[in-house]
Amino acid sequence: MDIVLDIENLIEQNGSDFELSKLFKIYINEYKNSLPELFKKSQGKDFLVRHTKQLDSIISLMYKTILRRIFGNYLPMRSSIPIAIVALGSYGREQLCVHSDIDLLIVYEKIDGFDSELIIEKFFYLALDAGLKLGHRVHEVNDLFLASKEEITIRTALMEARFITGSTLTWHSTTQALTKIRLYNQREYILAKISESELRYKKYPQSMQPNIKESAGGLRDSNLLFWIAQTIYGVKTLKDLSGTLFLDEAYKEYRIALELLFRVRSALHLITKKHEDRLLLEFVPEVSAMLGFKNHTKMVSKVLEAQWRISNFTQIFVKKMTREFIVDMSQFTKIKNGRICRGIYLLDDVLYASYNIPILPLSRLLEILVMLEDKPYKFDTGFLHQLTYAKPEHPLKTKTYTHLKELFRKKHMHLFLKLFYDAGVLHHLFHPFKKVLHLPQFDGYHHYPVDIHSIKSVEALENIKDIFIKNLYDSFNENERLLLKIATLFHDSGKGRGKDHSEIGAKLVAPFAKKMKLRDEDIQRCVTLVRHHVTMSNIAFKENIYNEKTLYKFMSNIEDAKNLKLLYVLTYADINGVGYGVFNSFNSNLLYELYINTLEAAENFGRINDAAKRINIEKRLAKLPEFLKLSKVLRNKLLHVESELFFFKHSPLDVIKIATIAKETRRYNYLINTEKSLSIEIYRKIPLNIGYLLAMLSHLDVASMEIFTLFDNVKYFKIEFIEHVDEDEVLHIEDIINNAFDMSRHVRLKNVKIYPKEIQVDCEHSLTHAEITVNTQNQKGLLAYIMERFEELSINIVTAKIHSTKHKVRDSFLIEKQNDICNNVEKIYKLLITKGK
């Protein structure tokens, strides 16, 4: 398509504005459709520059077309017309991504001989009608300085101005105004931009699905670095400061990281066909293929590493450039008094290092950290600079291991670990971390890559919120806390190697613990903790924690009561390190129950069977004043509740409370608790449409469900949900519960898929109970579907354990061996299976 010739023909034929815009629209669409092919040949910054230049040519042609329409054959020299069209923002930097807005500045001067406003208006109409996504500003040259003072974003945009077309005379006047803007009130501008970045980090926290533009280490950090460099030094490119502000090698590594982000962002825009800057899990396969990565995990790991490098580089050199603008000289005496050694200062619990001193040896920097009083500290980017560029030791010296051991003994080791991560020395100090550095975990459970998760687990260990677990941790001696902290850091160090990470981690922690000069007994405890760090949560969330076989098998793995206590605390730290809100009241209760039950098993040399265990509970129950207050009839009924599991799962006081409410139940009663997560207790004598109830609440994830037959035909249901609900939702939930006693009601569920291999029926679970396990894809309405099928078979469920991630569920149902159910297992399969029959 020869658009220049077509435009000229249209103008000669006096074609309409609509025909002109249509011509441009066709040309622009053809160009956009060619971008995927262009991306195959040219990626990264080169692709963005080519894209920018093509847009420059389109915009220049549009402007020329408007001038030709207005002036006809009397077209003056372009420099004579007092209008300049200028690129701003990423367009000005020649980093414009495919679906980003095209930011333009139209600058003009009022000259009596030209109707500049008319020319500008016609240009915008043509551009918008042709389908260009414009963000634009129009200013007289003399107004630019005042406009820049209105808002920081305007000043920032103007700083990236790049001439596209129009009058070079007007552009010259514009550059003079831009220089005045750059030099005006630099300190205020710099502080505002730094403050703006801090708010951005909070809005876009660290994630395995990062925002390529806005997250820490994203393209916006690169922009910040350039804005400040240009404000202070007036440079046209950051490369101008290579060799003076930073070393050439450091800049080269930074540019390589930036290049990858340019490639990823362009790929995201092309794949989604919109302005999409988040590297979401669903985009990873296509982005990987487009960039030539065969391994999806490796691609995401490289992106996370690139963002780390950009973040590190930005933090260090923004601070180095802006020291004179942000240092409060009135604090000079205080800084001097906080001097630790030449160039290293401690002020208000912040550790500073001068950029003017040579890079100190790594062992010396660790020694400085060890010298600090045991309290929480922050670390200035000057000290980060020291650690980042300190020469790594290979192998680590004995003295270094001694320093690390002392840091592990401190109460805030996680702050030092985060410093090591930020400086890029974590894997030099803890060699097994080389394989898990920036390693994503796309399992629907973890929120962070392995290295960050490990640090956050140590942070959770050092800041235990659960009072019972905190008291348990405080009861450990110094050596036990040390080995526990080491095990917590190393618990996932075996990931990324293609085998059982727990077994590999156990092999990796042993030599490190030995170099920490732990006793042989403590080294063995470390190994056991890492080997079984997922065992306790797996049993608590997936198995029957009241079954004696389960408890004794668990105890045989972890060997003794001391390991059980250590593992309980490690499990708490591990779950809290996954992400905010993952450790909730539901899994907290399950872990506590497993701990207490296992501890009881561990402290009894002879095996306690369920019958003996129940007798012990009944004896404790009979001594309670609250129990003695009950009528003799009710006490007798309560002690004759058939299910032993009912007594195992509830505290004596809860048993009494449940019995009291059951006695008062005529048709049905219910209690709704929203204090933490939502829980519903239902007591009923009349039938309950459990399938309907669960279907109506299927927008909420069920955590657990228990169903017990009590006495006087009263059945007790308790359903616990993962989510919290607001008080205003309670009335709606009450309506659903009341309606659930209408057995004619039915909710049409979406098609649920369950395959034969996803169901297991264990009729040998115990003498009185069988277990049904459903291990399948997470689907809305799955639990409601299963409960409806159980109702059809008259299966009496005692308790249900629901364990789900974003993609998978592993639900287990303990059922009573009634109605000859174990001789009709095929019926269970036939009713539940929907696929592959």
N, C-alpha and C positions, 0 to 999 in steps of 0.2 A: 504494500500500500504506500504510494507516494503522496503523503499527506500534504506536503508543501504545494505540490502541483494541484491537488484537489482543492485546497483552500483558495489558491489563486484563481482557479476556474470559477469557484462559487462567488468570489468577490466580483470578478469581471461580469458574471451573470446576475449580479445584484441579489444573491441568495439571501434567505432570511437568517436571523440570529439562531433560530431553532435548527436549521440545516447545518449551520456551522458547529453548534454544540454537539449535534448528533455525529458529525464527522469526527470530532475530537473524542467523543465517547467511544466510538467503535475502535479508534486507534488505541486509546488507553486500555480498553478491555483486551484487545489483542496482545498488548504489551504485558498486562497482568497475567494472562494465560500462558505467556512464555517464560514467566519467572521460575517455575519449577525446573525447566530445562536449563535455564541460566545458572540456577543454584548447583546443578550437577557439575558444571564446568568451573564455577567460581564461587567459593564459600567465604565465610568470615568477613573481615573488613573489606576485602576486595569486592565481594558481592554487594555490600552496602554502598560502597563508593560508586560502583557501576549503576546501581539502582538510583542513587542520588543524581548522578550526571544525566541519566535518562529523564528524570523528572525536571531537572534544570532545563533540558532542551524542550520539553513539552511546555513548561511555563513560559520560557522565552518565546516560543512560537505563538502561544496564546497572546502574549503582550504585543508581539509584532503584528498579529492578525487584527487586534483591536485598533492599533495605530493605523494600519492600512485601511480599515473600515472607516475610521474617523477622518483621516487626512487624504485618502484616495491617492492620486498621483502626485500630491504636493507634500508627501511625507518628509518631515525635516530629519536632520541627523538625530539619532537616538539620545546622544549626550545633551542635546539642546532642550529636550523635554525634561522639565525638572522633577522627574519621578525615578526612584530607585526601588527595585524589587529585591528584597533581602530574605535569605533563609534564616530561620531561628531554630533553637532547640536541637534535637537530634538531626534534623535536616541541615541545620547550620554546621554541625560537626561532621557531616557526611556519614552519619550512622543511622539514617532513617530506616526503620524496619518496614516490612511490606504493608502491614495494615495499621501503621501508626499515622496519626494526624500529620498533615503537611503544614508546619507552622511558618507563616509568611509575615513579614513586616513590609508595609508599603510606606516609604518615606517620600515626602514631596515638599516643594517650596512654592509659595504662592507667587506666581508671575502673571501679570495682567494679560499677557499674550496667550496663555494656555488655560483651558478649563480642566485642570488636573483632576478635580473631583469626578467629572464625567468620565474621564479615561479610566480612573480607578474603579468606578462603579461598573462600567461595561466589562472590565477585565474580570471582576469578581463574578458577575453574572455568567460569563462564559465558562469560567473554571468550575463553578458549582453545578451548572447545568450539564457540564461534560462529565460529572461524577467524581471530581477530585474532592477528597476529604480534607478540607482546609480548616486550619485554625489561624486567624489572621488579626493583625493590628494595623491601624492606619494612623500615622502621625506626621505633623509638620516637623521638619528638622529641629526647629527651635523649641519644640515641645518635648523632645525626647528626654532631656534631663529631668524635667518635672514629672514625666510619666514614670521614670525609673524610681522615683522617690515614693510613689503611691503604694507599691507592693513589691516584696522581695522577689516574687516569681517573675515580675516584669523585668527587673534589673538583671536577673539571672539569664532570662531569655535573650535580652539585648546583648549580653556579653558574648554570646555565641553567634553573633550576626555574621553572615557570609553573603557577599554580593553575587546576585544571579544575573540580572540584566537591568537595563535602564541607563540613567545618566551617571557617568563616572564623576561628574562634578558634584551632583547631589550625594553620591556615595562618599566622596571626599569630605564633604561637610558633615555627613553622618559619622564617619570615623572619628572626627574631632570631638563630636558630642559623646561618642562611646568611650573615648579616652577619659573625658571629664567624669563620666559616670563611674568608670573603673577606679579612679583615684579618690572618689568622694567617700568619706566616712568608711574607710576600709575595715576598721576594727568591728564596727557595729554589724556590717554585712557578714564578715567571717564568723562572728559569734552566732549570728542568726542561722547561718547555714549549718554550723556544727550542731546547734540545738535542734534544728529541723531533722538532721540525720538521726539523732538519738530517739526522737519520736517515731521515726520510720522503723528503726530496729524493733521497737516495741510492737508496732502494728504488724510487722512481718517477721515473726520469730523464726529461729532456726528450725529447719524442717527437712525431711527427706524428699519432699515435693516442693522445692524452693521456687520462689518468685525470681526469675532470672534478672529482672530489672530492679526490684525494690528490696529484696532480702539483703542482709549483711553480706558483703562481698559480691553484690550484684552490680549491674551496670551503673546504677545510681551512685554507688561509692566511687566508681571511676570518674563519673561526672564531677562529684564533689572535689576530688583531688585536682581535676583540671580547673574548676571554677576558682579554687583558692590559689592555685599556681598562677593563673592568669591575673587575678586581682592583685597579687603581691608583685609578680615579676613581669606581667604583661606579655607572657609567652603565647605563641600561636599553637604550640603543641607541647605535651608533657616531655617529649623526647629531648627538647631543648635543655632540660635540667639534668639529663643523664650525664654522669661523670662529675657533677657538682653537688646536687642535692642527694643523689643516690648513685650507687655503683651501676655500671652498664649491665652486669650480670643479673642484678636484682631487677632492673627494668625489663630485661629480656624475658625473665620468668613471668613477670607481671603481664607483659604483652601477650605471651603464649596463653596464659589463663584467660585474658580478655578476648582473645581470638576465638576460643572455644565457646564462650558465652554468646558472642556474636553469631556463631554458627547455630547454636541451640535455639536462640531466640528466633532467628530467621526460619528455621525448620518448624518451630511451633506455629508461627504465623501462616506458613504455607500449608501445613497439615490441617489446621483448624479453620483456615480461611477467614480468620478474624484476629482482632488484637488480643492475643493470649500469651501471657508471659509466665504462666505457672507450668512447671514441668510435672504435671500430674501423672500418676501411675499409668492411666489409660493411654497417654501419649508416648510413653517411653519406647515401646516396640517400633513405632513408625519413625520417631526421631532417631533412634539407634540405627535403623536401616538407612535412613537418609544421610546420616553422617558417616556411614561405613563401619559402624561398630557391630561385631558379631555377638558380643555379650552385653545384654541390657544392663546387668548389674555394674559391669565395668564402666559403661558410659555414664551412669548416674554417679558412680564413685569419682570419675574424672571431673564431673561438673561440680560436685561438692568440694573436691580438692581445689578446683579453680576459684570457687567462691572464697574458700579459706585464704588462698594466696592473695587475692585482691583485697580482702578485708584486712589482712595482716599488713600489706604494703600501704594501704590507704591510712590505717590508724597511725602507723609509724611516721609517715612523711607528711600527713596533714599536721600532726603535732609539731614536727620539726620545722615546718614552714611558719606555723602560727605562734611559736613560743613568745615572741616579742609582743604579740597582740594580747595574749591571755595571761602572761605571768604578772602576778601582783607584786610589785617591787617593795611594797610596804611589809611584805612577809619575809624580806631578806634575812633579817636577824633570826627569825624563827627557823628559816630554812637552814641557815648556817649552824644553828644549835642542834639541828637534827641530822647533822653530817655523820654518816656511818664510816665512810672512807672517801678517798678522793673521787668526786663526781657522783657519789651515791648518797641520797638523803631520804630521811623518813619524816613526813610532815602530816599530822592529823590522820595517822594510820594509812597513808598512801606512800608507797615506795617509789622514789624518783631516781632516775639516772640521767646525767648530762649527755647530750649528743656529742659533746666535744672531747670526751675521753675515749681512749682506744677500747676495742671490744675485749672484755675480760674473759679468762678461761671459764668453761662451763662449771668446773669444780669450785671455782672461786664464787661464782654467782649462787651456786647451791649452798655454799658455806654462809653467805650473807643471809639467805632465806632461813637457814637453821638458827642463826643468831637472833632472829626476831623473837620477841615475846609471843607466847602462845595465845593469839587472838586473831580475829578476822582482819584481813588487809585487802586493799586494792592496789593495783600495780599500774603505774603511769606507763605510757607508751615508750618513754625513754628506757625504762627497764625492760620492756617487751623487746625493744630494739636490740639491747644487749644480748638477751637470750636467743633471739632469732638468728643473729649473725655470729654467735659463739661457735667455735669449731667443735663438732661432735667428737666424742671419745670412742674409739674402737680398739680393744674392748674397754668397757667401763673400768675405772680404777677401783681398788678396794675402798679408797677414801670416799668415792662417789656413792657406793652402796651404803656406807656408813651414814652419809648425809641423807640419803633417801630414807633410811630406816628412822632417822630422827624426825624427818618430815611426816612419816606415817604415824608417828607417836603424837603429833600435834592434833588438836581438836578440829582443825579446819583444813585438812589435807586436800579437800576437793578444790579449794581456791588455788593451791599450788598446781594441782593437776590441770585445771582450766588454763592457768598461765602457761604451762608446758604445751598444752594443745594449741593455744593461740600463737605461741612462738614457733610451733612446728618441731619441737624437740621431744614430744611425748614418746615417739617410737625409738628415739635414740636412748632414752633413759629406761624404757621398758620395751625391750626388743620384740617380744611377741605381738606388740601392737602394730608392727609394720604391716601385717596381713589384714588387720581390721581397721586401719586408718581410712576414714571417710567411706566405710563399707555400709551401704544401705541395707535395710532389713524390710523387705516388702512382704510381710507375713500377715498384714491386717491387724497387727497387735502393737508392735513397737512404733513409737513416734520419731525416734532419733536413730542416726547411724550408730554402729557398734561403739565407736570411741566415745561419742558424746553420752550415749546411754550408760557406759561404764562409769564415767565421771559423775553423772547425775545419780547413779546408784550409791557411790561413795558419799555424795552430798546428802542423800536421804539417810544414810547410815549415821552421819554426823549431826543430823537434825531430826531425830525420831519424834513424831507427833503422838503416836499411840502410847499412852501412859504405861500399860502393862509391858509392852516391848521395850520401852525406854528403861523401866526398872530392871528388866532382864539384862539389857545391855550394860547398865551401870554395875550389875553384880559381877560382871566378868573382870578378871584381873588384867593388868596392863598387857601381858603377853597374849592373852586371849583376844583382847581388842585389836592388837596389832595384827595377828594372823587373820582375824575376821576382815579387817580393812583390806589386807592384801588379797584375800580370797574374793572379796567384793569387786575389787578393781579387775582381777584376772578372770572373773567367772565366765565372760564371753570371749576371752582371747583366742579360743580355739575355732572361732567361726571363720568362714571364707576358705576353708581347706577341703571341702567336699566330703568330710567324714563327720562322725558324731562329735560335735564341738565340745561336749562335756568331757569326753574321754581325752580329747586332744588338750583341752584347757588344763586338765588335771596333770598332764605330762609337762605342760609349759610352766605351771606355777611352782612345781617342785624345785627346779634348779634356782629360780629366783628366790624362793623362800630360804634355800640353803645359803645363798650369797648374802641374805639378810641375817644369817647366823641364828636362825630360829632353831630351837631344840628339835630333835628327831620326832618327838611326839607331836609337836606343834606343826611341823612340816606335814606329817601324815594327816592331821586334822584339816590343814589347808587343802590337801589333795582330795580328801573325802568331800569337803564342802563344795569344791568346784565340780567334782564328778557328779554330785547329786543336787546341784543348785536349782534344777527345775523339777526335781522329784516331788518335793513337798507341795508345790503349787499344782502340779499335775494330779496328784492324789486328792488334794483338797477340792479341786474344781471338777474332777472327772470321775472320781470313784466314790464308793460307799465308805465314808470315814467312820462308820459305826460297826463295820464288819471286822471281826477279830483277825481273820486271815489277812485282810488288807493292812491292819496295824502292825502285825508281827512281821510281815514281809518288808514293810517300810523300815521297821526298827532293825531288821537284820542287815539292811543296806547301810544304815548310818551308824551302826555299831553300839553307840552308848548315849546316855542322857545328855552328856555335855555337848556332843555333836548335834543332838536334836535341838538344844537351846541355841547353839550358834547358827544352825541352819534356819531356824525360825526367824531369827533377826536378819540373816542374809536374804531370805525370801522376801521379807518386808522391804528391804532396801532395793532389791531387784525389781519388784513390782512398782514401787514408787519411782524408780528411775526410768520406767517405760514412758510416762507422760502424766500430765496433770489429770487427776480424777480417776485414774485407772485403779488405784487402791481405794476401794470404797467399803462401806459398812458390810456389804454382802460378803466379799471375799475375805475381809478382815475376820468376820465371824467364823467362816469355814476354816481358815488357817488356825484360829485360836482353838476351835473344837478339835481339829486334827492334832494339834500340839498337846492339848490336855489329855485326849484319849490315848495318844501314843506314849506320853509320859507315864500314864497310869499303867500301860502295858509293860513299859520298860522297867518300872519299879516293882513289878510283881514277877517273882522268879517262876511261879507256876502259871500256866495259861489259864486265864479267866474266861469261862464260856459266857455266852449271852445271858443264860438263866441266872448264873451267879452274880453277874454284873447288875441285873435288874433287882435282885434281892437286896444288894447293897444300896441301890438308889431308893428302894422302897423304905429301907430302914432309916435313911437320912430324911426322907420325906415325912415319915411318921413322927419324927421328933420336932418338926416345925410347929410353932404356935399357930401359924396361919392354917395349917392342915387340921390341927385339933379343933379349930373354930368351925370347921365344916360339920354338917350333920353326919351322924353315923352312917346313914344310908348313902349319902354322897361319897363319903370316904370309901365305903365298900365298893361302890360302882367304879370309882376312880382306880382303885387298886386292881380291879378286874378288867381294865382296858386290855384287850388282847395283845396289841402291838408293843413289843419290847422297844422297837425303834422310837416309838412316841416318847418313851421315858429317856432314851439315850439322847434324843435331839433337843430336849427342852430342859431348862433348869427346873428344880423343884417348885420355885415360885411361879414360873410360867405354867407348869402343869396345873397348879392350883387355880390360877387365873382362868385357864382354858376350861377347866372343869366347872368353875362357877358360872361362866357365861353359858356353857352348854346346858346346864341345869335350867337356866332361865329361858332357853330357846323354845318357842312354841312352833313356829313355822320356819323362820330363819332369822338370823342376826348377822351383822357384818361390822367390821371395824376397818377404817381407812387411816393409814399413818403416812404422813408426808414430811415428817421431821427431817429425814435424810433422803433416801430414795423411797419411791412409792412402795408400800406393801398393803396387801388386802387380806384380811382374815374373814372367812365366811363359816358360819355354823348353820347347818340346815337339817330339817327333818323331811322336807319335801324335796323332790328331784331338782337338781341344778343343771342347767344347760351349759356345761363347762365349755363346750366347743364354741357356742355363741359368745360367751363371755370373753374367751381368749381372742376370738376373731375380731370383736369390737375393740379390743385393746392391742391389736397386733402392731400398731404404730409404736408401741413401747416394747423394749427388749426385756424378756423374762429372764431373771437370774436364777430363780429356783422355785420349786413348787412342792408342797407336801400335802398329802391327803390321808387322814386317819379316821377310822371308825371309832367313836368313843363309847357312849352308852345311850340307852333310851332312843335308839335309831338316829342319834345325832352324828353327823359326819362333819369333820373339821377340815377346812381347806385354808392353806396359807400360800399366797403367791407374792413373791418378791420380785421387783423390777429393778433394772439397773438405773433408769433415769429418775430424776427428781421431777415432780410436777408442782405447779403453782396451786395455791389455795382455790383460785377461781375455776380450776379444772375439776375440783372434787365433786361439785354438784352433777357434772356430766358423768363422772364415774359412778356416782350413786345411782343415776338413772339406768346406766348399763347393767349394774348389779341387780337392781330390781327387775329389769326386763329379762334377765337371765334365768328367772324362775318360771318363765313362760316357755315350755318345752316345744312349742310349735314354731318358735322363732329360728330362723336359719340365715346365715350370712354366706353369700356366694363367694367362695375363696378363689384366688388365682390358682392356676394349675401348679400343683406342687410336684416336684420330680424327686422320687426316691428309687434307687436301683437296688437289686437283690443284694449285691455285695456290701451295701451300706447299712445293712441291718444284721444284728447279732442277737440271738436269744440264748441266754445262759440259764438253764433250768437247774444247774448244780450250784447255783450261787449260795444257797443255804437250805436248810430243811424246810423252812416255811416260805421263803421268797425266791422268786426268779428275777432276772435282770434283762431288760431289753435295751440295747444300745443302738442309737441311730446316728451315724456319722456321715453327714451329707453336706450339700451346698446350703449356705445360709439363704433362706427364702422367707419372704413375708407371709405370715399365716401358717407356717410349718407346724408350730406347736398346736394351733387350733385344729388343724387337719388330723394330727396324730391323736389328739384327745377324742375327736369325733369317732375315729376308728376304734379306739379302746372302748368307748361307750357301746358301740355296736356289739362288741365281743363280751360285754359285761366284765371287763378286766378291772380289777380293783387296784388302783395305784396307791402305793404307800407314800412314795416320795419321788420327785423328779429333780434331777440335777441338770441344769442347762448351762452348757459352756459354748460360747460363740465368739468368733472373730468376725472381721468384716466380710470374709468370704466363706468360712466353714463353721459348722456347728457339730458338737459332739454331745448329744443329749442321752442321758441314761435314766431309765424308769425302773424303780423297784416295785414289783407287783406281787400280790399275794397268790400263792398256789391254790387257787379255788377253781371250781367248775371244770376240773380235769384239764386245766389250761395247758399243762405241759405235755399232754397227749394230743394236743391240737395245735402244735407249733406252726404247722403249715397254714392254718387259718390266719395266724398273725401276719405271716409273710404275705399271704394273698391279699389281705386287706390293706396293708401298709404300702406295698410296692406299687408304684404307678408307671415305672418304665422298665423295659426289658423283661417283661413277664414271660 
